[in-house]
């Protein structure tokens, strides 16, 4: 089976330095909030162009803590996209606020700034922007809207570390940037891990306490926080992998370029790339009218595929109390019916990609 992501192949490439890093953590006796975590925070912040980094347990916690640090809670509304992983809106609900959805751009699947404006009310306090699949949203327009309406901007850059937008990297454009280091991400740990970045010193100090039971000083608690700390093992692994991130992103873009060259006249839609909006291809997605049929065909020939995401958030059972209906966000609903993600990972060889392309060509042209 050709997998969506080949983590074993990546490990073989990095096995020696990663085992060395893990052994050093074991020998150090420091496992939580130690020097490797601090070094990773510094290096990730520098990499994306922010002043501060804060390691947390996972990307979902990063989104939740961002909202808590911005004093967003009951009675507040946060605008976001309905076409994203559940955690984006889940964090809003966990903070006690109300998710308000705005439809997406048809060409990039990212939140549409024109639709954001339509959803702003006196209760709106923030926008969570998702850079979906590794492509940035229209951040200039979104930041202008935020300035005009005095809103905070949280970047869900969990799929977009290293992605550039007009010379800036995703996560360092809004008030707070959130990253996931889930194993399948472009920079993945070997377990759950996450990171937050900001250039606001007040927010930085507030998040430091929030992630550690509301405490800056041991047994002294200034606020109610959570336990969301990045452990030293994951930090050590990520420090090794961060050195290779730009190389891996380049490889993803080369694989995506070949997919597009071979499939653009077969699939109904291949990814749209803009000169001013980079795409680092956490996922490579095509659109097909008979998406499920194509996925079944690939499975038959031992090729994995995936659907990100089959049910838009406004139609999820968990958000039924928001009273959205089918048809409220037609662009998101159309994408959910048609999008299919193909395998993509840095260790993918030309031969493996050729098998995938050949299978798709056979599907489109059975004779």
C-alpha positions in Angstrom: 0.0 0.0 0.0 1.3 3.4 -0.9 0.5 5.5 2.2 -0.6 9.1 2.5 2.5 9.9 4.5 5.6 7.7 4.9 6.8 8.4 8.4 8.9 5.2 8.4 10.8 6.4 5.4 11.5 9.7 7.0 12.7 8.1 10.1 15.2 6.0 8.2 16.7 9.2 6.9 16.9 10.8 10.3 17.2 7.8 12.6 20.8 8.4 13.8 20.4 12.0 14.9 17.0 11.4 16.4 18.1 8.5 18.5 21.0 10.5 19.7 18.7 13.4 20.6 16.3 11.1 22.5 19.2 9.5 24.4 20.5 12.9 25.4 17.1 13.7 26.9 17.0 10.4 28.8 20.5 11.0 30.2 19.7 14.6 31.1 16.9 13.9 33.6 15.0 17.0 32.4 11.8 16.1 30.7 9.3 19.0 31.0 10.0 22.7 30.3 13.7 22.1 29.8 16.5 23.6 27.7 15.5 21.8 24.5 12.0 23.2 24.7 13.3 26.7 25.2 15.7 26.3 22.3 12.9 25.0 20.0 10.8 28.0 21.0 13.6 30.4 20.1 14.4 28.7 16.8 10.7 28.4 15.6 10.1 32.0 16.5 13.2 33.1 14.6 12.2 30.8 11.6 8.7 32.3 11.2 9.8 35.9 12.1 8.1 36.3 15.5 9.6 37.6 18.7 8.5 34.8 21.0 7.6 31.1 20.8 5.7 29.1 23.4 5.7 25.3 23.2 2.4 23.6 24.1 1.0 20.1 24.1 -0.7 20.2 20.7 -2.2 22.5 18.0 -5.7 22.4 19.5 -4.4 23.7 22.8 -2.5 26.4 20.9 -5.8 27.7 19.4 -7.6 27.5 22.7 -4.9 29.3 24.7 -4.7 32.0 22.0 -8.3 32.8 22.6 -7.9 32.7 26.4 -4.9 35.0 26.2 -7.0 37.5 24.1 -9.7 37.4 26.8 -12.2 35.9 24.5 -15.0 33.9 26.2 -18.8 33.7 26.8 -20.8 36.3 24.8 -18.1 36.8 22.2 -18.1 35.7 18.6 -15.1 34.5 16.6 -15.3 34.3 12.8 -13.7 31.3 11.1 -14.0 28.9 8.1 -16.4 25.9 8.1 -14.0 24.1 5.8 -11.2 23.0 8.2 -10.4 20.4 10.8 -12.8 20.3 13.7 -10.3 21.7 16.2 -10.4 25.2 14.8 -14.0 25.8 15.8 -13.8 23.4 18.8 -11.3 25.7 20.4 -13.7 28.6 20.0 -16.5 26.7 21.7 -14.1 25.4 24.5 -13.2 29.0 25.2 -16.9 29.7 25.7 -17.3 31.9 22.7 -19.5 31.3 19.6 -18.1 30.1 16.3 -19.4 32.2 13.4 -18.6 30.7 10.0 -17.8 32.6 6.8 -17.5 30.8 3.4 -14.3 30.1 1.6 -12.6 31.1 -1.7 -13.3 28.5 -4.4 -9.8 28.5 -5.7 -7.8 28.1 -2.5 -10.3 26.8 0.1 -9.3 29.5 2.5 -11.7 31.9 4.2 -13.0 34.6 1.9 -12.4 38.2 3.2 -15.6 39.4 1.5 -17.6 36.9 3.5 -15.8 37.8 6.8 -17.2 41.4 6.5 -20.7 40.1 6.2 -20.4 38.2 9.5 -19.1 40.9 11.7 -21.4 42.0 14.6 -20.9 44.0 17.8 -20.1 40.7 19.5 -17.3 39.8 17.1 -13.9 39.8 18.9 -11.6 37.9 16.6 -11.0 36.0 13.4 -9.3 32.6 13.2 -7.7 32.3 9.8 -6.8 28.8 8.6 -4.0 28.5 6.0 -5.5 25.3 4.7 -3.4 22.5 3.1 -0.3 24.7 3.3 -1.5 27.8 1.3 -1.9 31.2 3.0 -5.1 33.1 3.1 -5.4 36.7 1.9 -3.7 38.1 5.0 -3.4 41.7 3.8 -7.2 42.0 3.3 -7.9 40.2 6.5 -5.6 42.4 8.6 -7.2 45.5 7.1 -10.6 44.2 8.1 -9.3 43.5 11.6 -7.8 47.0 11.9 -11.0 48.6 10.7 -13.2 46.7 13.1 -10.7 46.4 16.0 -10.6 42.6 15.9 -7.8 40.2 16.9 -6.4 37.8 14.4 -5.3 34.2 15.3 -3.5 32.3 12.6 -4.3 28.6 12.5 -1.0 27.8 10.7 -1.1 24.1 11.8 -0.8 23.0 8.2 1.4 25.8 7.0 4.7 26.2 8.9 7.3 27.8 6.6 4.7 29.1 4.1 5.4 32.6 3.0 3.0 35.5 2.2 4.5 38.7 0.7 7.8 38.0 2.4 6.3 37.0 5.8 5.8 33.6 7.1 2.5 32.2 8.2 1.9 32.5 11.9 3.8 35.8 12.4 1.3 38.0 10.6 -1.6 38.1 13.0 -1.6 38.6 16.8 -0.9 35.0 17.6 0.1 32.1 15.4 -0.6 28.5 16.2 1.2 25.4 14.9 0.6 21.7 15.3 3.5 19.2 15.3 1.2 16.2 14.9 3.3 13.4 13.3 1.9 13.8 9.8 2.4 17.6 9.6 5.2 19.1 7.5 7.2 19.5 10.7 6.0 16.5 12.8 6.9 15.2 16.2 6.6 11.5 17.2 3.6 12.2 19.3 1.4 15.3 20.1 3.1 18.7 20.2 2.4 22.3 19.3 3.7 25.8 19.3 2.4 29.4 19.6 4.2 32.5 18.3 3.6 36.2 18.9 5.5 39.4 18.9 3.5 40.9 21.8 5.4 40.6 25.1 2.2 40.9 27.2 0.5 38.1 25.3 3.7 36.0 25.5 3.9 36.3 29.3 0.2 35.6 29.6 0.4 32.4 27.5 3.5 31.2 29.5 1.3 31.2 32.6 -1.8 29.8 30.9 0.0 26.8 29.6 1.3 25.9 33.1 -1.7 26.0 35.4 -1.7 29.8 35.4 1.7 30.0 37.1 4.9 31.8 36.4 6.4 30.9 39.8 6.0 27.3 41.2 2.9 27.0 43.4 2.0 30.6 42.8 -1.0 30.9 40.5 -2.1 34.2 39.1 -5.0 32.9 36.9 -6.8 29.7 35.9 -4.7 27.9 33.3 -4.3 24.4 31.9 -1.6 21.8 31.7 -0.3 22.1 28.1 3.5 21.8 28.0 5.8 20.6 25.2 7.9 17.8 26.6 11.7 17.5 26.1 11.5 14.4 24.0 9.3 16.0 21.3 11.3 19.2 21.5 14.6 17.3 20.8 13.0 15.4 17.9 11.7 18.6 16.4 15.0 20.4 16.8 16.5 17.7 14.5 13.7 17.8 12.0 13.6 21.7 11.9 17.0 21.7 10.3 15.6 19.8 7.3 12.2 21.6 7.0 13.1 23.9 4.1 14.5 20.9 2.2 11.4 18.9 2.9 9.1 21.8 1.8 11.0 22.2 -1.4 10.6 18.4 -2.1 6.8 18.7 -1.4 6.5 21.6 -3.9 8.4 19.6 -6.6 6.1 16.6 -6.1 3.1 18.9 -6.3 4.4 20.5 -9.5 4.7 17.1 -11.2 1.2 16.0 -10.0 -0.3 19.2 -11.5 1.7 18.8 -14.8 0.4 15.3 -15.2 -3.2 15.7 -13.9 -4.3 19.2 -14.8 -6.1 18.0 -18.0 -7.7 15.0 -16.2 -9.0 16.2 -12.8 -11.7 18.8 -12.8 -9.4 21.0 -10.7 -5.8 21.0 -9.5 -4.4 23.4 -6.8 -4.4 27.1 -7.8 -1.0 28.7 -7.0 -0.5 32.5 -6.8 2.8 34.4 -7.0 2.0 36.3 -3.8 0.6 33.3 -1.9 2.9 30.4 -1.4 1.7 26.8 -1.1 3.8 24.2 0.8 1.5 21.3 0.3 0.7 19.8 3.6 -1.9 18.2 1.3 -2.2 17.9 -2.4 -5.9 18.0 -3.3 -7.7 17.6 -6.6 -11.4 18.0 -7.2 -13.5 15.3 -8.9 -17.2 15.0 -9.6 -17.0 11.3 -8.8 -14.6 11.6 -5.9 -15.6 8.6 -3.9 -15.4 6.4 -7.0 -11.9 7.6 -7.7 -10.8 6.9 -4.1 -12.2 3.4 -4.3 -10.3 2.8 -7.5 -7.0 3.9 -6.0 -7.6 1.7 -2.9 -8.2 -1.3 -5.3 -4.7 -0.7 -6.6 -3.0 -0.2 -3.2 -2.9 3.6 -3.2 -4.1 5.5 -0.2 -6.1 8.7 -0.5 -8.0 10.9 1.9 -10.8 13.4 2.2 -10.0 16.6 4.0 -12.9 17.3 5.0 -16.1 15.3 4.2 -18.4 17.3 6.5 -18.2 21.1 6.8 -18.2 22.3 10.4 -21.6 24.0 10.1 -23.2 20.6 9.4 -21.5 18.8 12.2 -23.8 17.4 14.9 -21.7 19.1 17.6 -22.6 22.5 16.2 -26.3 21.8 15.6 -27.3 24.4 18.2 -25.8 27.1 15.9 -28.8 26.4 13.6 -26.9 26.4 10.3 -28.5 24.5 7.4 -27.3 22.8 4.3 -26.8 25.5 1.6 -25.6 28.2 4.0 -22.0 27.9 2.8 -22.2 26.5 -0.8 -18.5 26.8 -1.7 -17.5 24.8 1.4 -20.2 22.2 0.8 -19.1 21.8 -2.8 -15.5 21.3 -1.8 -16.5 18.8 0.8 -18.2 16.7 -1.9 -15.4 16.9 -4.4 -11.9 17.2 -2.8 -9.6 14.3 -2.8 -6.1 14.3 -1.2 -3.3 12.3 -2.9 -0.2 10.9 -1.1 2.6 13.5 -0.7 5.7 13.3 1.5 9.3 14.3 1.2 10.6 10.7 0.9 8.3 10.0 -2.1 10.3 8.6 -5.0 9.7 9.3 -8.7 8.7 5.7 -9.1 6.1 5.8 -6.4 4.6 9.0 -7.7 4.6 7.5 -11.1 2.5 4.6 -9.9 -0.1 7.0 -8.4 -0.2 9.1 -11.6 -0.4 6.0 -13.8 -3.3 4.7 -11.7 -5.2 8.0 -12.0 -4.6 8.1 -15.8 -6.0 4.6 -16.1 -9.0 5.7 -14.0 -9.7 8.7 -16.2 -9.0 6.8 -19.5 -10.0 3.2 -18.9 -9.7 2.3 -22.5 
